[in-house]
Amino acid sequence: MTPLARLLITSQFAFNVGFFAVLPYLADHLGGTLGLGGALVGFVLGLRTFSQQGLFIVGGVLTDRYGPRPAVLVGCALRVAGFVWLGFAGSAWTVIGAVVTVGFAAALFSPAVESEIAREALRLERSGGPRRTRTLARFSAGGQAGALLGPVLGTLLLYGGGAAHFRTACLAGAGVFLFVLAAHVRLMPCGATREPGAQLRGSWWTVLGDRRFLLLALAYSAYLLAYNQLYLALPAELDRATGSQAALGWLFALSSVLVVFGSAPLERFAAPRLDRQAMIRTGLLLIAAAFATVAPLRTLDGPAAAIAFTVLLTLGQMLVLPATRALLTDLADEQRLGLATGALSSLSGLVVLAAGAPVGALLDHDGPAPWLVLATIPLLGLTLVPRPPRRGTERAGQGLTSKA
């Protein structure tokens, strides 16, 4: 790992620690401590998701235009301000303002860091270092380690409940982001990612008009929609099987531990045997198997179906995520990698948003049928994974890609 790669992986870890120390407990704070109605709580949470995931493409464009350093620094500064504001917010409007600030901060930070780690992974591979999928698997593991430790920190800080404890958690989260900001001020290279004189006009169309990129975005959307069932279908299955969701936290922890400790070994096993497209397809096949396995295991007592679902879904994620980021470097010109990274997240986020209600309605039906229907989503995504352009021929002049 180069110093820049270590910085980016550590930043992703710290960013998720700060995020998950606060956000999992936001709904309870809004509805319990502040007494907001259920509809307003749902609106605030949805607004946070939109201001983050939906605006990734904006962060990606700004990253390509000005470089990752300004986007990361402004994103960290906004996260610090947003969490401090959220800790002291006492009305609906102040909460909304704080939540939008927190979400937009990630819309700046995440595309910059994700595109830069993909770019650095490509540089490492070209210089004889580790495969880009290995670097990107380490990045995913770092982020998941933060997602594992963040809620633990939040639980310790929020012990006893009340506005004062939530404020303490918010200030602790702000302190983490202040640390990330200081690290990037000192260590992150200056300079824009684009070449001198590079033209970014028409960049939006180069994304939306590129067939391979759109196919990858649809395949990734199928993955993301399926993966989000950890938060919707898994709790429903636990309720059915055990009568409560008491084991949900343990299953989330199991998923995180698998990613943290299993990403690198799985990449070392899979990458020499599978190209990037095959890794994505294999991951989607495992995710389809996760849903299909629930159907027969529902006949058993206890959480066996939920455990099998969590393990298979997580294994699939561990293949899909780094391979998708690696394949994006084949499709996208390095000067537009920020835009491509942001657009991938924004487009897939919109698909998940549109499909959320139908999937929720599907899960209202009892029996194995909903799980078998959900298994078709990753199978559909499997058929959409594009082939990369051939170097020096098809790659020349193609939408997202630069001329050979």
C-alpha positions in Angstrom: 0.0 0.0 0.0 1.2 3.5 -0.8 0.8 6.3 1.8 -2.2 7.7 -0.2 -3.9 4.3 -0.3 -3.4 3.9 3.4 -4.8 7.4 4.0 -7.9 6.7 2.0 -8.6 3.3 3.6 -8.1 4.8 7.1 -10.3 7.8 6.2 -13.1 5.4 5.1 -12.8 3.6 8.4 -12.8 6.7 10.5 -15.7 8.3 8.4 -17.9 5.2 9.0 -17.0 5.2 12.7 -18.2 8.8 13.1 -21.3 8.2 10.9 -22.5 4.9 12.5 -21.9 6.3 16.0 -24.8 8.7 15.4 -27.1 7.8 12.5 -28.5 4.4 13.6 -29.9 6.2 16.7 -31.3 9.2 14.8 -34.8 7.8 14.4 -35.2 7.0 18.1 -33.9 10.5 19.0 -36.3 12.2 16.6 -39.4 10.2 17.6 -38.6 9.7 21.3 -36.5 12.6 22.7 -37.9 15.3 20.3 -41.4 13.8 20.0 -41.7 14.2 16.2 -44.4 12.3 14.4 -43.7 9.1 12.5 -44.4 10.7 9.1 -42.0 13.5 9.9 -39.3 11.1 11.1 -39.7 9.1 7.9 -39.4 12.2 5.8 -36.2 13.4 7.6 -34.6 10.0 7.2 -35.5 9.9 3.5 -34.2 13.4 3.0 -30.9 12.4 4.6 -30.6 9.6 2.1 -31.5 11.7 -0.9 -29.1 14.5 0.1 -26.4 12.0 0.3 -26.9 9.2 -2.2 -28.9 11.2 -4.7 -26.3 14.0 -4.9 -23.3 11.7 -5.3 -23.1 12.7 -9.0 -22.7 16.4 -7.9 -19.7 15.4 -5.7 -18.3 13.3 -8.5 -18.4 16.3 -11.0 -16.8 18.6 -8.5 -14.1 16.0 -7.8 -13.2 15.8 -11.5 -13.2 19.6 -11.8 -11.2 20.6 -8.7 -9.6 17.3 -7.6 -10.4 15.1 -4.6 -8.6 17.2 -2.0 -11.1 20.2 -2.0 -14.1 17.9 -2.1 -12.8 15.8 0.8 -11.9 18.8 2.9 -15.2 20.6 2.4 -17.1 17.4 3.0 -15.4 16.8 6.3 -15.9 20.4 7.4 -19.6 20.1 6.5 -19.9 16.9 8.5 -18.3 18.5 11.5 -20.8 21.4 11.2 -23.7 19.2 10.5 -23.2 16.9 13.5 -22.6 19.8 15.9 -25.8 21.4 14.6 -27.7 18.1 14.9 -26.6 17.7 18.5 -28.1 21.0 19.4 -31.1 20.9 17.0 -34.4 21.1 18.9 -37.1 21.7 16.3 -38.1 20.1 13.0 -36.6 22.8 10.8 -33.3 22.8 12.6 -33.1 19.0 12.4 -33.9 19.1 8.7 -31.1 21.7 8.1 -28.6 19.6 10.1 -29.6 16.4 8.4 -29.3 17.9 4.9 -25.8 19.3 5.8 -24.7 15.8 7.1 -26.0 14.1 3.9 -24.5 16.6 1.4 -21.2 16.3 3.2 -21.1 12.6 2.3 -22.1 13.5 -1.2 -18.9 15.4 -1.5 -16.6 13.2 0.5 -17.5 9.7 -0.7 -17.3 10.1 -4.5 -13.9 11.9 -4.0 -12.5 9.1 -1.8 -14.0 6.2 -3.8 -12.8 7.6 -7.2 -9.3 8.3 -5.8 -8.9 4.9 -4.2 -10.0 3.3 -7.6 -7.5 5.6 -9.4 -4.7 4.7 -6.9 -5.6 1.0 -7.1 -5.2 1.2 -10.9 -1.8 3.0 -10.5 -0.6 0.3 -8.1 -1.6 -2.5 -10.4 0.1 -0.9 -13.4 3.3 -0.4 -11.4 3.5 -4.1 -10.5 1.8 -3.8 -7.1 -1.3 -5.7 -5.9 -4.3 -6.3 -8.2 -6.8 -3.4 -8.1 -9.4 -5.7 -6.7 -7.2 -6.4 -3.7 -6.7 -2.7 -2.9 -10.5 -2.1 -3.3 -11.3 -5.1 -1.1 -9.1 -3.6 1.6 -11.0 -0.3 1.2 -14.3 -2.1 1.6 -13.0 -4.0 4.7 -11.8 -0.7 6.2 -15.2 0.9 5.7 -17.0 -2.1 7.2 -14.7 -2.1 10.2 -15.8 1.4 10.9 -19.5 0.4 10.4 -18.9 -2.4 13.0 -17.2 -0.2 15.6 -19.3 2.9 15.1 -22.5 1.6 16.7 -20.5 0.2 19.6 -19.2 3.7 20.2 -22.7 5.2 19.8 -24.2 2.7 22.3 -21.5 3.6 24.9 -22.1 7.3 24.4 -25.9 7.0 24.4 -26.1 4.8 27.5 -28.9 6.3 29.6 -30.6 8.0 26.7 -31.9 11.6 26.5 -30.9 14.7 24.6 -27.6 15.2 26.4 -26.3 11.7 25.6 -27.3 12.1 21.9 -25.5 15.5 21.8 -22.4 13.8 23.3 -22.6 11.2 20.5 -22.9 13.9 17.9 -20.0 15.8 19.2 -17.9 12.6 19.3 -18.8 12.0 15.7 -17.9 15.6 14.8 -14.5 15.0 16.6 -13.9 11.9 14.4 -14.5 14.0 11.2 -12.3 16.8 12.5 -9.5 14.2 12.8 -10.1 13.0 9.2 -10.1 16.7 8.1 -6.8 17.3 9.8 -5.3 14.1 8.3 -6.3 15.1 4.8 -5.1 18.7 5.2 -1.6 17.3 6.1 -1.3 14.2 3.9 -3.6 14.4 0.8 -1.9 15.6 -2.4 -3.0 18.9 -3.9 -4.0 19.3 -7.5 -7.0 18.4 -9.7 -7.3 15.0 -11.3 -8.0 16.3 -14.8 -5.2 17.0 -17.2 -4.3 20.7 -18.0 -6.7 21.9 -20.6 -9.1 18.9 -20.3 -12.6 19.8 -21.3 -15.4 18.6 -19.0 -18.2 19.9 -21.2 -20.7 17.3 -22.1 -19.5 15.0 -19.3 -23.0 14.4 -18.1 -23.9 13.0 -21.5 -20.8 10.9 -21.7 -22.1 9.1 -18.7 -25.8 8.8 -19.6 -25.0 8.0 -23.2 -22.5 5.2 -22.5 -24.2 1.8 -22.9 -21.7 -0.2 -21.0 -21.8 2.2 -18.0 -25.6 2.1 -18.0 -25.6 -1.7 -18.0 -23.1 -1.7 -15.1 -25.3 0.8 -13.2 -28.3 -1.4 -13.7 -26.4 -4.5 -12.6 -25.1 -2.6 -9.5 -28.7 -1.4 -8.8 -29.8 -5.0 -8.7 -27.1 -5.7 -6.2 -27.9 -2.7 -4.1 -31.6 -3.4 -4.0 -30.9 -7.0 -2.9 -28.3 -6.0 -0.3 -30.7 -3.5 1.2 -32.9 -6.4 2.2 -30.6 -6.8 5.2 -32.6 -3.9 6.6 -36.1 -4.9 5.4 -36.4 -8.6 4.6 -34.0 -9.9 7.3 -35.9 -8.2 10.2 -39.2 -9.5 8.8 -37.8 -13.1 8.7 -36.4 -12.8 12.3 -39.8 -11.6 13.5 -41.5 -14.6 11.8 -38.9 -17.2 13.0 -38.2 -16.0 16.6 -41.0 -13.5 17.4 -38.6 -10.6 17.9 -35.7 -8.8 16.3 -33.3 -9.3 19.2 -30.8 -11.1 17.1 -30.7 -8.5 14.4 -27.7 -6.6 15.9 -25.7 -9.9 16.1 -26.5 -10.7 12.4 -25.3 -7.2 11.4 -22.1 -7.8 13.4 -21.7 -11.2 11.7 -21.9 -9.5 8.3 -19.4 -6.8 9.3 -16.9 -9.4 10.7 -17.1 -11.4 7.5 -16.3 -8.4 5.4 -13.5 -7.2 7.7 -11.7 -10.5 8.0 -12.8 -12.2 4.8 -12.5 -9.6 2.1 -8.7 -10.1 1.5 -8.7 -13.9 1.6 -11.7 -14.1 -0.7 -10.1 -11.7 -3.2 -6.9 -13.8 -3.1 -8.9 -16.9 -3.9 -11.2 -15.5 -6.5 -9.2 -12.9 -8.5 -6.7 -15.4 -10.1 -9.6 -17.6 -11.2 -12.2 -15.0 -12.3 -12.0 -11.8 -14.3 -13.8 -8.8 -12.9 -17.1 -9.5 -14.8 -17.1 -13.1 -13.6 -16.5 -11.9 -10.0 -19.5 -9.6 -10.2 -21.7 -12.4 -11.7 -20.5 -14.9 -9.1 -21.3 -12.4 -6.4 -24.8 -11.8 -7.8 -25.3 -15.6 -8.0 -24.4 -16.0 -4.3 -26.9 -13.2 -3.5 -29.6 -14.9 -5.5 -28.8 -18.1 -3.6 -29.2 -16.2 -0.3 -32.8 -15.5 -1.1 -33.5 -18.9 -2.6 -32.1 -20.6 0.5 -34.5 -18.9 2.8 -37.5 -20.7 1.2 -36.6 -24.3 2.3 -35.0 -23.2 5.6 -38.1 -21.4 6.7 -39.5 -24.8 7.7 -36.9 -25.1 10.4 -37.3 -23.6 13.9 -35.0 -20.8 14.9 -32.9 -18.3 13.0 -31.2 -20.8 10.6 -32.7 -19.1 7.5 -31.7 -15.7 8.7 -28.1 -16.8 9.4 -27.8 -18.5 6.0 -29.2 -15.4 4.2 -26.8 -13.1 6.0 -23.7 -15.2 5.2 -24.5 -15.7 1.6 -25.6 -12.1 1.0 -22.4 -10.9 2.6 -20.2 -13.2 0.6 -21.8 -12.0 -2.6 -21.3 -8.4 -1.5 -17.6 -9.1 -0.9 -17.2 -10.1 -4.6 -19.5 -7.6 -6.2 -18.3 -4.4 -4.6 -14.6 -4.4 -5.3 -15.0 -5.9 -8.7 -17.6 -3.2 -9.7 -15.2 -0.5 -8.6 -12.4 -2.1 -10.5 -14.5 -2.6 -13.7 -15.5 1.1 -13.5 -11.8 2.0 -14.1 -12.0 0.0 -17.3 -15.0 1.8 -18.5 -14.3 5.4 -17.3 -11.6 7.8 -18.4 -9.5 8.6 -15.3 -10.3 12.3 -15.8 -14.0 11.5 -15.4 -13.8 8.8 -12.7 -15.3 11.0 -10.1 -18.3 11.7 -12.2 -18.7 8.0 -13.1 -18.4 7.0 -9.4 -21.0 9.5 -8.3 -23.4 8.7 -11.2 -23.2 5.0 -10.4 -24.3 5.6 -6.8 -26.9 8.2 -7.7 -28.6 6.1 -10.4 -28.6 2.9 -8.4 -29.9 4.9 -5.4 -32.9 6.1 -7.5 -33.6 2.6 -8.6 -33.6 1.4 -5.0 -35.8 4.3 -4.0 -38.3 3.5 -6.7 -38.4 -0.2 -6.0 -38.5 0.1 -2.2 -42.3 0.3 -1.9 -43.1 -2.7 -4.2 -40.5 -4.8 -2.4 -42.0 -3.9 0.9 -45.5 -4.8 -0.3 -44.2 -8.1 -1.6 -42.8 -8.9 1.9 -46.3 -8.5 3.3 -47.2 -11.8 1.8 -46.3 -14.8 3.9 -44.6 -18.0 2.6 -41.5 -18.7 0.4 -42.9 -17.0 -2.7 -41.6 -13.5 -1.9 -38.1 -14.8 -1.3 -38.1 -16.7 -4.6 -39.3 -13.5 -6.4 -36.5 -11.5 -4.8 -34.0 -14.1 -5.9 -34.7 -13.1 -9.5 -33.5 -9.5 -9.0 -29.7 -10.4 -8.7 -30.2 -13.0 -11.4 -31.5 -10.3 -13.7 -28.5 -8.1 -12.7 -26.2 -11.0 -13.6 -27.3 -10.8 -17.2 -26.6 -7.1 -17.5 -22.9 -7.0 -16.5 -21.1 -5.5 -19.5 -17.9 -6.5 -21.1 -15.0 -3.9 -20.9 -14.0 -2.2 -24.2 -11.0 -3.7 -26.1 -8.0 -1.5 -25.5 -6.9 0.7 -28.4 -10.0 -0.3 -30.6 -13.4 0.0 -29.1 -12.0 2.1 -26.2 -11.1 4.9 -28.5 -13.7 7.6 -28.6 -16.3 5.7 -26.6 -18.5 7.9 -24.3 -16.8 7.5 -20.9 -13.5 6.4 -22.2 -10.6 8.4 -23.5 -9.0 8.1 -26.9 -6.2 5.5 -27.1 
